[in-house]
Amino acid sequence: MAQNDADGRRAEGRLGRVDLAHMRKVHGYVQGHLAQEPGKEDVETSKWRYSLMNWGHDPLKGA
């Protein structure tokens, strides 16, 4: 089982298979959604942005 640091984060190199699988899932989801960026609608209040924010990524904040 991976150990957490004081702030609750896992130390690099201590990620387990489940952690890596979850990270790949989130990365794939965010990458796919970013490719579907809406056209001229108001991105700030779009369902697209809120969907990404539910996964921890705000497209308006940049990389």
C-alpha positions as YAML, in Angstrom:
chain: A
units: angstrom
residues:
- id: 1
  name: MET
  ca: [0.00, 0.00, 0.00]
- id: 2
  name: ALA
  ca: [1.33, 3.43, -0.91]
- id: 3
  name: GLN
  ca: [2.18, 5.85, 1.90]
- id: 4
  name: ASN
  ca: [0.86, 9.40, 1.96]
- id: 5
  name: ASP
  ca: [2.93, 12.48, 2.74]
- id: 6
  name: ALA
  ca: [1.84, 14.92, 5.44]
- id: 7
  name: ASP
  ca: [-0.30, 16.87, 2.95]
- id: 8
  name: GLY
  ca: [-2.09, 13.70, 1.80]
- id: 9
  name: ARG
  ca: [-0.20, 13.35, -1.48]
- id: 10
  name: ARG
  ca: [1.62, 10.23, -2.52]
- id: 11
  name: ALA
  ca: [5.38, 10.41, -2.81]
- id: 12
  name: GLU
  ca: [6.62, 10.07, -6.37]
- id: 13
  name: GLY
  ca: [7.46, 6.46, -7.06]
- id: 14
  name: ARG
  ca: [5.00, 5.22, -4.45]
- id: 15
  name: LEU
  ca: [2.00, 5.11, -6.72]
- id: 16
  name: GLY
  ca: [0.27, 1.77, -6.95]
- id: 17
  name: ARG
  ca: [-1.41, 0.14, -9.95]
- id: 18
  name: VAL
  ca: [-4.80, 1.47, -8.89]
- id: 19
  name: ASP
  ca: [-3.42, 5.02, -8.57]
- id: 20
  name: LEU
  ca: [-1.85, 4.87, -12.03]
- id: 21
  name: ALA
  ca: [-5.01, 3.41, -13.58]
- id: 22
  name: HIS
  ca: [-7.08, 6.23, -12.07]
- id: 23
  name: MET
  ca: [-4.61, 8.87, -13.28]
- id: 24
  name: ARG
  ca: [-4.78, 7.45, -16.80]
- id: 25
  name: LYS
  ca: [-8.58, 7.49, -16.67]
- id: 26
  name: VAL
  ca: [-8.70, 11.13, -15.57]
- id: 27
  name: HIS
  ca: [-6.06, 12.16, -18.12]
- id: 28
  name: GLY
  ca: [-7.97, 10.45, -20.93]
- id: 29
  name: TYR
  ca: [-11.25, 12.04, -19.87]
- id: 30
  name: VAL
  ca: [-9.79, 15.55, -19.64]
- id: 31
  name: GLN
  ca: [-7.85, 15.18, -22.91]
- id: 32
  name: GLY
  ca: [-10.98, 14.01, -24.74]
- id: 33
  name: HIS
  ca: [-13.11, 16.80, -23.33]
- id: 34
  name: LEU
  ca: [-10.54, 19.48, -24.13]
- id: 35
  name: ALA
  ca: [-10.65, 18.37, -27.76]
- id: 36
  name: GLN
  ca: [-14.41, 19.05, -27.77]
- id: 37
  name: GLU
  ca: [-14.15, 22.70, -26.74]
- id: 38
  name: PRO
  ca: [-17.34, 24.53, -27.69]
- id: 39
  name: GLY
  ca: [-17.26, 27.14, -30.41]
- id: 40
  name: LYS
  ca: [-18.78, 30.55, -29.84]
- id: 41
  name: GLU
  ca: [-20.89, 29.86, -26.78]
- id: 42
  name: ASP
  ca: [-19.97, 31.36, -23.44]
- id: 43
  name: VAL
  ca: [-17.27, 28.96, -22.22]
- id: 44
  name: GLU
  ca: [-17.24, 30.46, -18.72]
- id: 45
  name: THR
  ca: [-20.70, 29.12, -17.91]
- id: 46
  name: SER
  ca: [-20.79, 26.14, -20.26]
- id: 47
  name: LYS
  ca: [-21.57, 22.55, -19.26]
- id: 48
  name: TRP
  ca: [-18.28, 21.65, -20.97]
- id: 49
  name: ARG
  ca: [-16.26, 23.71, -18.47]
- id: 50
  name: TYR
  ca: [-18.18, 22.49, -15.43]
- id: 51
  name: SER
  ca: [-17.77, 18.89, -16.57]
- id: 52
  name: LEU
  ca: [-14.00, 19.37, -16.72]
- id: 53
  name: MET
  ca: [-13.98, 21.16, -13.36]
- id: 54
  name: ASN
  ca: [-15.67, 18.12, -11.78]
- id: 55
  name: TRP
  ca: [-12.50, 16.21, -12.69]
- id: 56
  name: GLY
  ca: [-10.20, 18.89, -11.25]
- id: 57
  name: HIS
  ca: [-9.36, 20.82, -14.43]
- id: 58
  name: ASP
  ca: [-10.45, 24.39, -15.13]
- id: 59
  name: PRO
  ca: [-9.79, 25.10, -18.82]
- id: 60
  name: LEU
  ca: [-9.87, 28.86, -18.19]
- id: 61
  name: LYS
  ca: [-6.90, 28.69, -15.82]
- id: 62
  name: GLY
  ca: [-4.54, 27.33, -18.47]
- id: 63
  name: ALA
  ca: [-2.03, 24.55, -18.06]
...
